[in-house]
Amino acid sequence: MGLRPEIDVKFDLRSDTPAGKDPDQHSPTLRRYHQLLWSKPLPSGVHFHLDTSDPRRYLHHVSDLGEFVLSSDASIRTFRNLGAARAVLAQVPTKDQESFSRQGYTIGGMMIFPAQRVDGKPTINGARGMHPRIADRFDLTLEAIRRHYAGGDSPIAGALARYSGFFNLFGDFRGYVEFFLLQDLVSSDYSNVQFWSPFADFTTPPVPATLEEYTSYRTHALQFVKARNSRIAAGRR
């Protein structure tokens, strides 16, 4: 499959977002990129079309598969605005922090999740952002999703279970990973997540506590974004 000229993987998705607003909600380019990327056949072969014609719904799908309203979420946590990481970030030059944010806000650093609350409880985005053992980190979120497909437990198992209909669309963990071009965050046999920092069954602190931990985390996160952007640019599964 050839290159995708309609998607610029170097585009900073903050650049067409009004000042002070969140690109996940207000970048028209990001919304268009999500629609282009994820409107495609599911592992079952059924086409998953995402509609953007309704301004009240960021991405909308309705068919015999069901109805799904989806929203965007940045998958790269830079910790720039987190008080617990302030002492560590104080040791990092501002230009390096900005470079991390800029690369994280390319399309390779973005994901979509179900947006509608179920029974008034937090969405997946909310649950992964609020839980202290996840701290909005996508590698840890993906491990929770892997366990969901395997029937295992995780700190956000309840939130994932509320959206089982969404995860069922992809059949299994491999189907989910391949659909969203996440292969560079898992092992070659799809059995393990490649974490961005040491991991021990969600007991290790998710927020870097030292400059060394932060630098290692940043390096691994950016390697993932670069690899995923390459897959997106080339249109590879």
Backbone as CSV, one residue per row, in Angstrom:
resi,resn,N_x,N_y,N_z,CA_x,CA_y,CA_z,C_x,C_y,C_z
1,MET,0.854,-1.187,0.000,0.000,0.000,0.000,0.889,1.235,0.000
2,GLY,0.511,2.265,-0.731,1.353,3.432,-0.885,1.233,4.418,0.260
3,LEU,1.921,5.545,0.095,1.915,6.584,1.103,0.531,7.224,1.208
4,ARG,0.280,7.886,2.329,-0.997,8.554,2.559,-0.746,10.060,2.530
5,PRO,-0.788,10.694,1.348,-0.473,12.117,1.270,-1.470,12.994,2.010
6,GLU,-2.660,12.454,2.302,-3.667,13.257,2.980,-3.403,13.397,4.470
7,ILE,-2.448,12.648,5.005,-2.115,12.715,6.424,-0.646,13.104,6.578
8,ASP,-0.418,14.231,7.227,0.927,14.726,7.480,1.319,14.304,8.891
9,VAL,2.176,13.295,9.005,2.511,12.751,10.313,3.432,13.672,11.116
10,LYS,3.896,14.748,10.508,4.730,15.722,11.219,3.923,16.913,11.707
11,PHE,2.649,16.958,11.347,1.821,18.110,11.689,1.567,18.184,13.185
12,ASP,1.858,19.333,13.797,1.596,19.564,15.208,0.111,19.897,15.351
13,LEU,-0.633,18.999,15.936,-2.083,19.126,15.991,-2.562,20.231,16.924
14,ARG,-1.645,20.857,17.614,-1.992,22.025,18.419,-2.048,23.285,17.565
15,SER,-1.440,23.222,16.378,-1.246,24.442,15.597,-2.528,24.976,14.958
16,ASP,-3.548,24.146,14.800,-4.819,24.665,14.277,-5.900,24.634,15.352
17,THR,-5.454,24.624,16.617,-6.365,24.617,17.750,-6.409,26.014,18.366
18,PRO,-7.579,26.561,18.632,-7.655,27.885,19.267,-6.846,27.937,20.562
19,ALA,-6.245,29.069,20.833,-5.412,29.236,22.025,-6.182,28.850,23.280
20,GLY,-5.526,28.055,24.115,-6.125,27.640,25.373,-7.095,26.481,25.276
21,LYS,-7.305,25.957,24.068,-8.232,24.849,23.877,-7.479,23.531,23.705
22,ASP,-8.205,22.427,23.870,-7.637,21.087,23.778,-7.724,20.583,22.335
23,PRO,-6.592,20.196,21.728,-6.644,19.656,20.357,-7.574,18.465,20.226
24,ASP,-7.697,17.669,21.278,-8.578,16.499,21.209,-10.010,16.890,20.872
25,GLN,-10.401,18.082,21.230,-11.764,18.534,20.960,-11.842,19.586,19.862
26,HIS,-10.770,20.348,19.673,-10.898,21.551,18.857,-9.989,21.598,17.628
27,SER,-9.159,20.606,17.379,-8.345,20.597,16.169,-9.130,19.954,15.030
28,PRO,-9.509,20.715,14.001,-10.236,20.113,12.882,-9.392,19.103,12.112
29,THR,-8.087,19.332,12.084,-7.206,18.390,11.393,-7.181,17.051,12.105
30,LEU,-7.097,17.073,13.412,-7.084,15.828,14.186,-8.362,15.039,13.960
31,ARG,-9.487,15.718,13.982,-10.759,15.025,13.765,-10.797,14.383,12.383
32,ARG,-10.328,15.113,11.373,-10.314,14.576,10.010,-9.360,13.389,9.899
33,TYR,-8.197,13.495,10.531,-7.235,12.387,10.487,-7.815,11.134,11.131
34,HIS,-8.471,11.300,12.288,-9.091,10.139,12.935,-10.126,9.503,12.006
35,GLN,-10.934,10.321,11.368,-11.954,9.782,10.468,-11.302,9.021,9.315
36,LEU,-10.259,9.585,8.732,-9.578,8.932,7.615,-8.928,7.617,8.030
37,LEU,-8.295,7.617,9.186,-7.531,6.448,9.614,-8.405,5.278,10.057
38,TRP,-9.465,5.580,10.798,-10.186,4.484,11.454,-11.501,4.141,10.768
39,SER,-11.821,4.808,9.674,-12.941,4.365,8.835,-12.391,3.325,7.866
40,LYS,-12.486,2.076,8.255,-11.882,0.995,7.470,-12.477,-0.329,7.931
41,PRO,-12.164,-1.412,7.228,-12.718,-2.704,7.627,-12.216,-3.162,8.999
42,LEU,-13.122,-3.687,9.786,-12.787,-4.333,11.045,-12.182,-5.709,10.763
43,PRO,-11.609,-6.367,11.763,-11.095,-7.728,11.535,-12.135,-8.682,10.953
44,SER,-13.408,-8.430,11.215,-14.480,-9.266,10.673,-14.714,-9.029,9.189
45,GLY,-14.146,-7.932,8.664,-14.368,-7.560,7.276,-15.440,-6.511,7.095
46,VAL,-16.230,-6.256,8.138,-17.279,-5.242,8.077,-16.646,-3.863,8.152
47,HIS,-17.099,-2.956,7.284,-16.514,-1.619,7.258,-17.012,-0.798,8.447
48,PHE,-16.090,-0.137,9.111,-16.396,0.685,10.279,-16.310,2.153,9.855
49,HIS,-17.428,2.705,9.424,-17.444,4.081,8.941,-17.669,5.045,10.100
50,LEU,-16.857,6.086,10.164,-16.996,7.103,11.190,-17.486,8.395,10.550
51,ASP,-18.564,8.923,11.084,-19.203,10.117,10.545,-18.854,11.336,11.402
52,THR,-18.624,12.474,10.758,-18.314,13.708,11.481,-19.304,14.825,11.159
53,SER,-20.436,14.492,10.582,-21.377,15.520,10.142,-22.155,16.151,11.283
54,ASP,-22.239,15.472,12.417,-22.983,15.989,13.567,-22.002,16.681,14.514
55,PRO,-22.087,18.001,14.680,-21.137,18.708,15.546,-21.225,18.302,17.011
56,ARG,-22.304,17.645,17.394,-22.449,17.211,18.784,-21.714,15.910,19.063
57,ARG,-21.318,15.216,17.997,-20.621,13.937,18.149,-19.286,14.020,17.417
58,TYR,-18.205,13.793,18.125,-16.874,13.926,17.541,-16.687,12.935,16.393
59,LEU,-16.914,11.659,16.672,-16.920,10.593,15.671,-18.099,9.693,15.986
60,HIS,-18.858,9.326,14.958,-20.097,8.591,15.206,-20.213,7.438,14.217
61,HIS,-20.548,6.285,14.751,-20.824,5.124,13.903,-22.146,4.509,14.332
62,VAL,-23.003,4.218,13.354,-24.227,3.486,13.635,-24.485,2.525,12.479
63,SER,-24.696,1.271,12.809,-24.954,0.227,11.819,-25.495,-0.981,12.564
64,ASP,-25.547,-2.114,11.890,-25.961,-3.350,12.559,-24.993,-3.731,13.675
65,LEU,-23.790,-3.195,13.645,-22.811,-3.458,14.695,-23.194,-2.788,16.008
66,GLY,-23.987,-1.731,15.899,-24.361,-0.947,17.064,-24.085,0.522,16.823
67,GLU,-24.259,1.302,17.863,-23.971,2.737,17.785,-22.806,3.068,18.700
68,PHE,-21.858,3.819,18.169,-20.662,4.173,18.922,-20.348,5.644,18.708
69,VAL,-20.191,6.361,19.792,-19.736,7.741,19.753,-18.349,7.755,20.373
70,LEU,-17.377,8.248,19.610,-15.980,8.157,20.012,-15.361,9.538,20.122
71,SER,-14.355,9.656,20.973,-13.642,10.916,21.131,-12.141,10.656,21.048
72,SER,-11.392,11.721,20.861,-9.940,11.628,20.751,-9.287,11.769,22.120
73,ASP,-8.116,11.157,22.254,-7.340,11.321,23.487,-5.862,11.207,23.160
74,ALA,-5.064,12.127,23.691,-3.613,12.057,23.506,-3.069,10.861,24.270
75,SER,-2.219,10.076,23.626,-1.708,8.869,24.278,-0.335,9.075,24.914
76,ILE,0.280,10.223,24.696,1.611,10.468,25.232,1.530,11.438,26.404
77,ARG,1.737,10.922,27.603,1.731,11.756,28.813,3.127,12.334,29.006
78,THR,3.234,13.655,28.943,4.549,14.290,29.112,4.802,14.710,30.550
79,PHE,3.751,14.737,31.378,3.841,15.113,32.795,4.183,16.583,33.005
80,ARG,4.074,17.417,31.980,4.471,18.820,32.106,3.640,19.569,33.134
81,ASN,2.389,19.224,33.278,1.507,19.964,34.182,1.127,19.160,35.420
82,LEU,1.925,18.167,35.731,1.644,17.320,36.887,2.543,17.716,38.058
83,GLY,1.909,18.089,39.160,2.670,18.533,40.319,3.659,17.507,40.821
84,ALA,3.282,16.216,40.780,4.149,15.159,41.288,5.452,15.035,40.504
85,ALA,5.461,15.550,39.276,6.661,15.458,38.445,7.405,16.790,38.359
86,ARG,6.970,17.792,39.123,7.537,19.142,38.996,9.039,19.150,39.267
87,ALA,9.484,18.443,40.297,10.909,18.462,40.642,11.762,17.828,39.547
88,VAL,11.227,16.787,38.915,11.955,16.140,37.828,11.986,17.037,36.601
89,LEU,10.850,17.588,36.236,10.765,18.428,35.040,11.584,19.699,35.178
90,ALA,11.820,20.154,36.404,12.641,21.340,36.621,14.079,21.124,36.150
91,GLN,14.469,19.859,36.011,15.819,19.529,35.553,15.904,19.366,34.038
92,VAL,14.774,19.477,33.358,14.714,19.260,31.913,14.586,20.602,31.201
93,PRO,15.476,20.913,30.266,15.360,22.182,29.543,13.984,22.352,28.913
94,THR,13.493,23.573,28.925,12.169,23.860,28.383,12.051,23.423,26.928
95,LYS,13.112,23.632,26.154,13.071,23.250,24.735,12.893,21.741,24.577
96,ASP,13.462,20.957,25.484,13.307,19.507,25.417,11.884,19.091,25.815
97,GLN,11.331,19.788,26.792,9.953,19.510,27.165,9.005,19.826,26.014
98,GLU,9.250,20.959,25.343,8.399,21.348,24.231,8.547,20.384,23.065
99,SER,9.758,19.915,22.805,9.967,18.951,21.728,9.191,17.669,21.990
100,PHE,9.172,17.224,23.244,8.421,16.033,23.624,6.933,16.252,23.367
101,SER,6.422,17.412,23.786,5.012,17.710,23.573,4.672,17.801,22.095
102,ARG,5.541,18.459,21.331,5.269,18.637,19.904,5.173,17.291,19.204
103,GLN,6.106,16.400,19.480,6.068,15.087,18.834,4.900,14.250,19.339
104,GLY,4.558,14.420,20.608,3.407,13.702,21.149,2.100,14.141,20.534
105,TYR,2.058,15.368,20.029,0.849,15.880,19.401,0.867,15.749,17.885
106,THR,1.625,14.787,17.373,1.435,14.345,15.998,0.425,13.205,16.031
107,ILE,-0.074,12.814,14.877,-1.148,11.833,14.836,-0.731,10.491,15.431
108,GLY,0.565,10.158,15.382,1.021,8.904,15.970,0.858,8.834,17.466
109,GLY,0.630,9.975,18.091,0.436,10.010,19.529,-1.011,10.131,19.957
110,MET,-1.939,9.897,19.035,-3.350,10.107,19.334,-4.154,8.810,19.202
111,MET,-5.188,8.678,20.027,-6.065,7.513,20.003,-7.520,7.950,20.089
112,ILE,-8.418,7.003,19.882,-9.845,7.251,20.102,-10.402,6.197,21.059
113,PHE,-11.388,6.633,21.853,-12.065,5.757,22.797,-13.546,6.135,22.838
114,PRO,-14.399,5.241,23.336,-15.816,5.577,23.489,-16.005,6.820,24.361
115,ALA,-16.941,7.673,23.945,-17.106,8.969,24.600,-18.325,9.056,25.510
116,GLN,-19.305,8.178,25.337,-20.536,8.290,26.108,-20.418,7.572,27.448
117,ARG,-20.814,8.250,28.501,-20.794,7.624,29.817,-21.844,6.528,29.910
118,VAL,-21.537,5.504,30.684,-22.470,4.411,30.944,-22.846,4.462,32.420
119,ASP,-24.142,4.587,32.697,-24.639,4.662,34.073,-23.976,5.787,34.869
120,GLY,-23.601,6.864,34.166,-23.013,8.016,34.843,-21.598,7.803,35.345
121,LYS,-20.980,6.688,34.980,-19.638,6.378,35.464,-18.587,6.891,34.474
122,PRO,-17.323,6.992,34.920,-16.286,7.561,34.053,-16.092,6.765,32.763
123,THR,-15.770,7.473,31.697,-15.369,6.822,30.454,-13.982,6.210,30.628
124,ILE,-13.521,5.522,29.608,-12.159,4.971,29.655,-11.151,6.101,29.785
125,ASN,-11.338,7.179,29.015,-10.425,8.325,29.109,-10.375,8.856,30.536
126,GLY,-11.544,8.997,31.145,-11.591,9.507,32.504,-10.958,8.554,33.504
127,ALA,-11.261,7.276,33.368,-10.747,6.282,34.308,-9.230,6.175,34.233
128,ARG,-8.691,6.151,33.040,-7.235,5.995,32.919,-6.504,7.267,33.347
129,GLY,-7.168,8.414,33.202,-6.550,9.650,33.640,-6.568,9.828,35.138
130,MET,-7.618,9.330,35.794,-7.774,9.545,37.227,-7.116,8.476,38.087
131,HIS,-6.936,7.282,37.540,-6.433,6.207,38.402,-4.940,6.387,38.665
132,PRO,-4.525,6.394,39.931,-3.113,6.661,40.253,-2.139,5.586,39.791
133,ARG,-2.651,4.406,39.453,-1.738,3.357,38.964,-1.648,3.330,37.434
134,ILE,-2.398,4.211,36.789,-2.331,4.359,35.334,-1.760,5.731,34.968
135,ALA,-2.268,6.765,35.629,-1.799,8.144,35.452,-1.805,8.569,33.987
136,ASP,-2.811,8.122,33.254,-3.016,8.531,31.862,-1.954,8.001,30.899
137,ARG,-1.162,7.053,31.335,-0.132,6.495,30.461,-0.744,5.473,29.507
138,PHE,-0.410,5.587,28.224,-1.029,4.699,27.245,-0.452,3.297,27.286
139,ASP,0.827,3.135,27.590,1.371,1.776,27.667,0.671,0.989,28.773
140,LEU,0.394,1.637,29.889,-0.311,0.961,30.973,-1.778,0.737,30.617
141,THR,-2.360,1.678,29.891,-3.734,1.490,29.409,-3.816,0.288,28.475
142,LEU,-2.834,0.164,27.589,-2.850,-0.959,26.648,-2.688,-2.288,27.379
143,GLU,-1.902,-2.309,28.444,-1.796,-3.534,29.238,-3.141,-3.877,29.869
144,ALA,-3.864,-2.870,30.344,-5.192,-3.119,30.894,-6.128,-3.659,29.816
145,ILE,-6.014,-3.142,28.605,-6.842,-3.632,27.498,-6.452,-5.066,27.140
146,ARG,-5.161,-5.365,27.145,-4.718,-6.741,26.876,-5.339,-7.696,27.893
147,ARG,-5.329,-7.300,29.165,-5.905,-8.146,30.209,-7.426,-8.253,30.048
148,HIS,-8.057,-7.195,29.595,-9.502,-7.258,29.348,-9.826,-8.358,28.352
149,TYR,-9.092,-8.399,27.256,-9.338,-9.437,26.253,-9.018,-10.829,26.795
150,ALA,-8.054,-10.916,27.714,-7.659,-12.208,28.273,-8.522,-12.621,29.461
151,GLY,-9.459,-11.752,29.853,-10.298,-12.060,31.002,-9.623,-11.790,32.320
152,GLY,-8.571,-10.965,32.316,-7.830,-10.661,33.532,-8.264,-9.370,34.183
153,ASP,-7.592,-9.023,35.270,-7.940,-7.850,36.058,-6.938,-6.730,35.806
154,SER,-7.357,-5.506,36.084,-6.488,-4.337,35.981,-7.128,-3.215,36.774
155,PRO,-6.402,-2.140,37.029,-6.987,-1.034,37.790,-8.210,-0.398,37.119
156,ILE,-8.342,-0.524,35.796,-9.497,0.077,35.107,-10.367,-0.998,34.453
157,ALA,-10.349,-2.188,35.026,-11.127,-3.296,34.452,-12.610,-2.964,34.374
158,GLY,-13.132,-2.272,35.382,-14.545,-1.942,35.383,-14.921,-1.019,34.236
159,ALA,-14.087,-0.025,33.993,-14.351,0.911,32.898,-14.287,0.202,31.552
160,LEU,-13.307,-0.653,31.370,-13.185,-1.380,30.105,-14.380,-2.300,29.890
161,ALA,-14.831,-2.940,30.949,-15.978,-3.848,30.835,-17.240,-3.105,30.418
162,ARG,-17.370,-1.862,30.848,-18.553,-1.086,30.469,-18.616,-0.845,28.959
163,TYR,-17.474,-0.948,28.306,-17.419,-0.705,26.862,-17.024,-1.970,26.105
164,SER,-17.456,-3.105,26.616,-17.101,-4.378,25.992,-17.614,-4.466,24.560
165,GLY,-18.749,-3.810,24.272,-19.264,-3.823,22.906,-18.291,-3.200,21.929
166,PHE,-17.604,-2.144,22.344,-16.587,-1.517,21.503,-15.418,-2.462,21.286
167,PHE,-14.908,-3.063,22.342,-13.756,-3.954,22.207,-14.106,-5.217,21.426
168,ASN,-15.351,-5.640,21.491,-15.762,-6.816,20.722,-15.659,-6.592,19.221
169,LEU,-15.698,-5.337,18.792,-15.587,-5.042,17.364,-14.297,-5.597,16.762
170,PHE,-13.252,-5.698,17.577,-11.931,-6.055,17.069,-11.583,-7.524,17.290
171,GLY,-12.499,-8.263,17.874,-12.320,-9.702,18.025,-11.460,-10.102,19.195
172,ASP,-10.203,-9.713,19.154,-9.271,-10.047,20.225,-8.205,-8.965,20.317
173,PHE,-7.255,-9.173,21.217,-6.233,-8.153,21.444,-5.417,-7.887,20.186
174,ARG,-5.053,-8.925,19.475,-4.301,-8.731,18.237,-5.109,-7.896,17.235
175,GLY,-6.401,-8.170,17.132,-7.235,-7.402,16.225,-7.283,-5.935,16.600
176,TYR,-7.364,-5.660,17.904,-7.367,-4.280,18.388,-6.049,-3.588,18.063
177,VAL,-4.950,-4.261,18.359,-3.621,-3.693,18.114,-3.416,-3.393,16.634
178,GLU,-3.775,-4.340,15.781,-3.551,-4.149,14.348,-4.473,-3.071,13.778
179,PHE,-5.697,-3.005,14.252,-6.621,-1.997,13.744,-6.085,-0.598,14.015
180,PHE,-5.565,-0.375,15.223,-5.098,0.949,15.606,-3.588,1.148,15.416
181,LEU,-2.945,0.226,14.720,-1.526,0.364,14.353,-0.638,0.539,15.585
182,LEU,-0.836,-0.365,16.543,-0.097,-0.308,17.804,0.951,-1.409,17.914
183,GLN,1.326,-2.006,16.795,2.229,-3.159,16.820,3.573,-2.855,17.486
184,ASP,4.006,-1.618,17.415,5.312,-1.268,17.977,5.271,-1.087,19.486
185,LEU,4.131,-1.331,20.092,4.010,-1.272,21.548,3.777,-2.649,22.156
186,VAL,3.852,-3.689,21.331,3.660,-5.049,21.828,4.754,-5.958,21.286
187,SER,4.879,-7.132,21.881,5.832,-8.120,21.393,5.363,-8.684,20.062
188,SER,6.250,-9.361,19.364,5.935,-9.846,18.022,4.799,-10.857,18.014
189,ASP,4.591,-11.548,19.128,3.493,-12.522,19.198,2.247,-11.953,19.889
190,TYR,2.259,-10.656,20.157,1.121,-9.938,20.733,0.800,-10.380,22.160
191,SER,1.708,-11.077,22.799,1.407,-11.591,24.133,1.780,-10.634,25.254
192,ASN,2.617,-9.639,24.951,3.085,-8.728,25.988,3.142,-7.297,25.471
193,VAL,2.926,-6.360,26.373,3.106,-4.939,26.076,4.550,-4.557,26.350
194,GLN,5.112,-3.714,25.488,6.477,-3.224,25.677,6.403,-1.907,26.457
195,PHE,6.586,-1.990,27.750,6.373,-0.836,28.622,7.465,0.214,28.444
196,TRP,7.093,1.452,28.762,8.019,2.573,28.616,8.844,2.821,29.875
197,SER,8.589,2.043,30.910,9.384,2.083,32.138,9.165,0.752,32.845
198,PRO,9.990,0.407,33.834,9.823,-0.878,34.520,8.393,-1.069,35.021
199,PHE,7.903,-2.306,34.887,6.511,-2.600,35.217,6.433,-3.872,36.039
200,ALA,5.656,-3.817,37.125,5.445,-4.994,37.966,3.982,-5.031,38.402
201,ASP,3.133,-5.530,37.522,1.720,-5.763,37.825,1.025,-4.544,38.422
202,PHE,1.265,-3.380,37.848,0.635,-2.123,38.250,1.011,-1.697,39.672
203,THR,2.125,-2.213,40.194,2.569,-1.773,41.515,3.666,-0.723,41.421
204,THR,4.332,-0.633,40.282,5.390,0.356,40.108,4.781,1.722,39.833
205,PRO,5.325,2.782,40.421,4.765,4.121,40.213,4.783,4.504,38.732
206,PRO,3.662,5.000,38.197,3.612,5.357,36.786,4.274,6.689,36.457
207,VAL,4.470,7.535,37.468,5.067,8.854,37.245,6.565,8.786,37.523
208,PRO,7.413,9.188,36.579,8.868,9.146,36.795,9.257,9.952,38.026
209,ALA,10.102,9.351,38.857,10.510,10.010,40.101,11.901,10.608,40.025
210,THR,12.659,10.251,39.000,14.012,10.778,38.835,14.203,11.214,37.393
211,LEU,15.236,12.008,37.164,15.533,12.446,35.799,15.852,11.255,34.908
212,GLU,16.556,10.278,35.440,16.893,9.081,34.661,15.627,8.343,34.247
213,GLU,14.680,8.188,35.168,13.429,7.511,34.844,12.642,8.281,33.787
214,TYR,12.606,9.598,33.936,11.882,10.422,32.972,12.519,10.329,31.586
215,THR,13.838,10.404,31.528,14.527,10.359,30.242,14.298,9.030,29.543
216,SER,14.342,7.944,30.295,14.103,6.624,29.712,12.666,6.509,29.218
217,TYR,11.720,6.971,30.040,10.302,6.951,29.648,10.091,7.750,28.364
218,ARG,10.643,8.955,28.318,10.479,9.820,27.149,11.054,9.168,25.897
219,THR,12.225,8.572,26.025,12.868,7.920,24.882,11.983,6.824,24.310
220,HIS,11.450,5.964,25.168,10.625,4.859,24.706,9.299,5.353,24.123
221,ALA,8.694,6.363,24.745,7.435,6.904,24.239,7.623,7.510,22.853
222,LEU,8.724,8.242,22.664,8.967,8.871,21.368,9.323,7.848,20.295
223,GLN,9.977,6.780,20.681,10.250,5.709,19.718,8.944,5.111,19.214
224,PHE,7.992,4.955,20.106,6.685,4.435,19.705,5.983,5.392,18.757
225,VAL,5.962,6.683,19.089,5.291,7.662,18.235,5.915,7.677,16.847
226,LYS,7.237,7.655,16.790,7.929,7.665,15.495,7.563,6.425,14.680
227,ALA,7.560,5.272,15.315,7.250,4.024,14.606,5.796,4.007,14.149
228,ARG,4.898,4.483,14.990,3.480,4.486,14.601,3.231,5.501,13.492
229,ASN,3.890,6.634,13.549,3.763,7.596,12.471,4.248,7.006,11.153
230,SER,5.296,6.201,11.204,5.785,5.548,9.981,4.750,4.598,9.430
231,ARG,4.082,3.845,10.293,3.025,2.942,9.843,1.861,3.729,9.226
232,ILE,1.497,4.829,9.876,0.401,5.648,9.352,0.763,6.232,8.007
233,ALA,1.973,6.764,7.866,2.398,7.378,6.605,2.424,6.374,5.455
234,ALA,2.830,5.151,5.778,2.938,4.127,4.746,1.630,3.361,4.535
235,GLY,0.650,3.602,5.411,-0.620,2.881,5.286,-0.475,1.415,5.598
236,ARG,0.482,1.053,6.502,0.708,-0.352,6.825,-0.152,-0.776,7.988
237,ARG,-0.591,-2.028,7.957,-1.288,-2.613,9.091,-0.267,-3.103,10.094
